[in-house]
Amino acid sequence: MHKFPVWQLGGLNIDISTFLAIIVTCVIVFTLARLSVRSLSVTNPSKMQNFLEWVVEFVHGIVASTMPLNRVKPYVSLGMTLIMFIFVANLLGLPFGIVTTHDQPLTLFGYTVVSEEMIKSAHGGHGVEVAWWKSPTADVSVTFGLAVIVFVLTHYLGLKLNTKHYLKHYFEPFWFFFPLNVIKEISKPLTLGLRLYANIFAGEVLIATILMAGIFGTPLLAAWQGFSLFVGGIQAFLFTILTMVYISQATVHEEH
């Protein structure tokens, strides 16, 4: 497997390939959104406007399937942000890769990004292969970062909008279920982040494996990249709808 350039800053290890991919993802999503609303028209909408309107309706349907219709509107923008960011992020590593070989340490802006230890750990004695491009969601820190944001937001909204019943549910159906309910809540962000990371990372590992076959792997590579489009969309959908389910469980109380 390739190594990734790491920028050590203030005790933090920042993966440069992930950092660059996140920036590109944000730029792409923002550009798509900006182009879609640049010249809004009721009588003669552009193709980009039609696309974004379809996304709004699709996300509205996702949110409406998890909570009462009168609660949907505040969460549509959150759902759109999640599904568009994650979908684009899932696909960034598919079109191409940027790999360089280094037999000497490399520094950028005075910081070492390819260290002597990385070079020594490489096999074959021909230097270390460093990958500068990948899907950001193939990095566990990104997917768990998204999951933590959802976790914090969910419990904040539960405490703010549904305080009594939110706290009460930790002791249901009986008070001694409290530890199990806490474990259940902690497991939600863990599974949310791990599911997304595992699917995207596994796809990129398989692509790297297929590339080793050279020209003979071209048909399989084309088929797998087509399937990866489907996987990227499904994973973005799952992350978004599960986020809305968790928010609904925390904020909506139904009288029985």
C-alpha positions as CSV (number, residue, x, y, z in Angstrom):
1,M,0.0,0.0,0.0
2,H,1.0,3.6,-0.6
3,K,2.1,5.9,2.1
4,F,0.4,9.3,2.5
5,P,2.2,12.6,3.1
6,V,1.8,13.8,6.7
7,W,2.1,17.4,7.9
8,Q,3.0,17.5,11.6
9,L,1.7,20.8,12.9
10,G,1.5,21.6,16.6
11,G,1.3,17.9,17.7
12,L,-1.3,17.1,15.0
13,N,-0.6,14.8,12.1
14,I,-2.5,16.2,9.1
15,D,-2.8,13.9,6.1
16,I,-2.1,16.3,3.2
17,S,-3.9,14.1,0.6
18,T,-7.1,14.1,2.8
19,F,-6.8,17.8,3.5
20,L,-6.5,18.7,-0.2
21,A,-9.4,16.4,-1.1
22,I,-11.7,17.9,1.5
23,I,-11.0,21.4,0.1
24,V,-11.7,20.2,-3.5
25,T,-14.9,18.6,-2.3
26,C,-16.1,21.8,-0.7
27,V,-15.2,23.8,-3.7
28,I,-17.1,21.4,-6.0
29,V,-20.2,21.4,-3.9
30,F,-20.2,25.1,-3.4
31,T,-19.7,25.7,-7.1
32,L,-22.6,23.4,-8.0
33,A,-24.9,25.1,-5.6
34,R,-23.8,28.6,-6.7
35,L,-24.3,27.8,-10.4
36,S,-27.7,26.3,-9.7
37,V,-29.0,29.5,-8.1
38,R,-27.2,32.0,-10.2
39,S,-30.1,32.8,-12.5
40,L,-33.3,31.5,-10.9
41,S,-36.4,31.4,-13.0
42,V,-39.9,30.1,-12.6
43,T,-40.8,30.1,-16.3
44,N,-37.4,29.0,-17.8
45,P,-35.3,27.2,-15.2
46,S,-31.8,26.2,-16.2
47,K,-30.6,22.6,-16.1
48,M,-28.6,23.3,-13.0
49,Q,-31.6,24.8,-11.3
50,N,-33.6,21.7,-12.2
51,F,-30.9,19.6,-10.8
52,L,-30.8,21.4,-7.5
53,E,-34.5,21.4,-7.2
54,W,-34.5,17.7,-7.7
55,V,-31.9,17.4,-4.9
56,V,-34.1,19.5,-2.6
57,E,-37.2,17.4,-3.3
58,F,-35.2,14.2,-2.8
59,V,-33.7,15.3,0.5
60,H,-37.1,16.6,1.6
61,G,-38.5,13.2,1.0
62,I,-35.7,11.6,3.0
63,V,-36.3,13.9,6.0
64,A,-40.1,13.5,5.7
65,S,-39.8,9.8,5.9
66,T,-38.2,10.0,9.4
67,M,-40.3,12.7,11.2
68,P,-43.7,14.5,11.0
69,L,-44.0,16.8,8.0
70,N,-44.2,20.0,10.1
71,R,-40.7,19.3,11.5
72,V,-39.0,18.7,8.2
73,K,-38.1,22.2,6.9
74,P,-35.3,23.1,9.4
75,Y,-33.4,19.9,8.5
76,V,-33.5,20.0,4.7
77,S,-30.4,22.2,4.4
78,L,-28.5,19.9,6.7
79,G,-29.6,16.9,4.7
80,M,-28.5,18.6,1.4
81,T,-25.1,19.5,2.8
82,L,-24.5,16.0,4.0
83,I,-25.6,14.1,1.0
84,M,-23.9,16.4,-1.5
85,F,-20.6,16.6,0.4
86,I,-20.4,12.9,1.1
87,F,-21.4,11.8,-2.4
88,V,-18.8,14.1,-4.1
89,A,-16.2,13.0,-1.5
90,N,-16.9,9.3,-2.1
91,L,-16.2,9.7,-5.8
92,L,-13.0,11.9,-5.8
93,G,-10.7,8.9,-5.6
94,L,-12.2,7.1,-8.6
95,P,-11.0,9.1,-11.7
96,F,-7.2,9.2,-11.1
97,G,-4.4,8.9,-8.5
98,I,-1.3,11.0,-7.9
99,V,1.6,8.8,-6.7
100,T,5.3,9.9,-6.5
101,T,8.4,7.9,-5.4
102,H,10.8,9.3,-2.9
103,D,14.2,8.0,-1.7
104,Q,15.0,11.2,0.2
105,P,12.9,13.1,2.9
106,L,10.6,15.8,1.4
107,T,9.8,19.1,3.1
108,L,7.0,21.6,2.2
109,F,7.0,25.1,3.6
110,G,9.7,24.0,6.1
111,Y,7.7,21.0,7.4
112,T,8.7,17.4,6.7
113,V,5.9,15.5,4.9
114,V,7.9,12.4,3.8
115,S,10.1,11.4,6.7
116,E,13.2,9.1,6.8
117,E,11.1,6.6,8.8
118,M,8.5,6.4,6.0
119,I,11.3,5.7,3.5
120,K,13.0,3.0,5.6
121,S,9.7,1.3,6.2
122,A,9.1,0.9,2.4
123,H,9.8,-2.5,0.9
124,G,12.0,-3.1,-2.2
125,G,14.7,-0.6,-1.5
126,H,13.5,1.7,-4.3
127,G,12.1,4.5,-2.1
128,V,8.6,5.0,-0.8
129,E,5.5,5.5,-3.0
130,V,3.5,8.5,-1.7
131,A,-0.1,9.0,-2.7
132,W,-1.2,12.6,-2.9
133,W,-4.8,12.0,-3.9
134,K,-7.7,9.9,-2.5
135,S,-11.3,10.1,-1.5
136,P,-11.5,12.0,1.8
137,T,-14.1,9.5,3.1
138,A,-11.5,6.8,2.7
139,D,-9.8,8.4,5.8
140,V,-11.3,7.2,9.1
141,S,-10.7,10.6,10.7
142,V,-13.0,12.3,8.2
143,T,-15.9,9.8,8.5
144,F,-15.7,9.8,12.3
145,G,-15.4,13.6,12.3
146,L,-18.7,13.7,10.4
147,A,-20.2,11.1,12.8
148,V,-19.1,13.1,15.8
149,I,-20.7,16.3,14.4
150,V,-24.0,14.3,13.9
151,F,-23.7,12.9,17.4
152,V,-23.2,16.3,19.1
153,L,-26.0,17.9,17.0
154,T,-28.4,15.1,17.7
155,H,-28.1,15.3,21.5
156,Y,-28.0,19.1,21.5
157,L,-31.3,19.2,19.6
158,G,-32.7,16.5,21.9
159,L,-31.9,18.4,25.0
160,K,-33.1,21.7,23.5
161,L,-36.3,20.6,21.8
162,N,-37.4,17.6,23.8
163,T,-35.7,17.8,27.1
164,K,-38.0,15.8,29.3
165,H,-38.7,12.9,27.0
166,Y,-35.1,12.9,25.7
167,L,-33.7,12.3,29.2
168,K,-36.5,9.9,30.0
169,H,-35.7,7.6,27.2
170,Y,-32.4,6.6,28.8
171,F,-34.4,4.9,31.5
172,E,-36.9,3.0,29.3
173,P,-38.4,0.5,29.5
174,F,-36.9,0.1,33.0
175,W,-34.4,2.2,35.0
176,F,-31.8,-0.6,34.9
177,F,-31.6,-0.3,31.1
178,F,-29.7,2.9,31.5
179,P,-26.2,1.4,30.8
180,L,-27.6,-0.4,27.7
181,N,-29.2,2.8,26.4
182,V,-25.9,4.7,26.9
183,I,-24.0,2.1,25.0
184,K,-26.7,2.2,22.2
185,E,-26.2,6.0,21.8
186,I,-22.4,5.7,21.8
187,S,-22.6,2.9,19.2
188,K,-24.5,5.1,16.7
189,P,-21.6,7.4,15.7
190,L,-19.2,4.5,15.7
191,T,-21.3,2.5,13.2
192,L,-22.1,5.6,11.2
193,G,-18.5,6.5,10.7
194,L,-17.2,3.0,10.3
195,R,-19.7,2.0,7.7
196,L,-18.9,4.9,5.4
197,Y,-15.1,4.5,5.9
198,A,-15.1,0.8,5.4
199,N,-17.0,0.8,2.1
200,I,-15.1,3.7,0.5
201,F,-11.7,2.5,1.7
202,A,-12.3,-1.1,0.6
203,G,-13.3,0.2,-2.9
204,E,-10.1,2.2,-3.2
205,V,-8.0,-0.8,-2.0
206,L,-9.6,-3.0,-4.7
207,I,-8.9,-0.3,-7.4
208,A,-5.3,-0.3,-6.4
209,T,-5.2,-4.1,-6.5
210,I,-6.8,-4.1,-10.0
211,L,-4.3,-1.6,-11.3
212,M,-1.5,-4.1,-10.5
213,A,-2.8,-6.2,-13.3
214,G,-2.0,-3.5,-15.8
215,I,-3.9,-3.5,-19.1
216,F,-5.4,-6.9,-18.4
217,G,-7.3,-5.4,-15.5
218,T,-9.0,-2.6,-17.6
219,P,-12.4,-4.3,-18.1
220,L,-12.6,-5.1,-14.4
221,L,-11.5,-1.6,-13.4
222,A,-14.2,0.0,-15.6
223,A,-16.8,-2.3,-14.1
224,W,-15.7,-1.7,-10.6
225,Q,-15.6,2.1,-11.1
226,G,-19.2,2.0,-12.4
227,F,-20.2,0.0,-9.3
228,S,-18.4,2.4,-7.1
229,L,-20.6,5.2,-8.3
230,F,-23.6,3.2,-7.0
231,V,-21.8,2.5,-3.7
232,G,-20.9,6.2,-3.3
233,G,-24.5,7.2,-3.8
234,I,-25.9,4.5,-1.5
235,Q,-23.4,5.4,1.3
236,A,-24.2,9.1,1.0
237,F,-28.0,8.3,1.2
238,L,-27.5,5.9,4.2
239,F,-25.5,8.5,6.2
240,T,-28.0,11.2,5.5
241,I,-31.1,9.2,6.3
242,L,-29.6,7.7,9.5
243,T,-28.7,11.2,10.6
244,M,-32.3,12.2,10.2
245,V,-33.5,9.1,12.0
246,Y,-31.3,9.8,15.0
247,I,-32.4,13.5,15.1
248,S,-36.0,12.4,14.9
249,Q,-35.6,9.9,17.7
250,A,-34.1,12.6,19.9
251,T,-36.4,15.4,19.2
252,V,-39.8,14.0,18.3
253,H,-42.1,12.6,21.0
254,E,-45.2,10.8,20.1
255,E,-47.9,10.4,22.7
256,H,-49.2,6.8,23.1
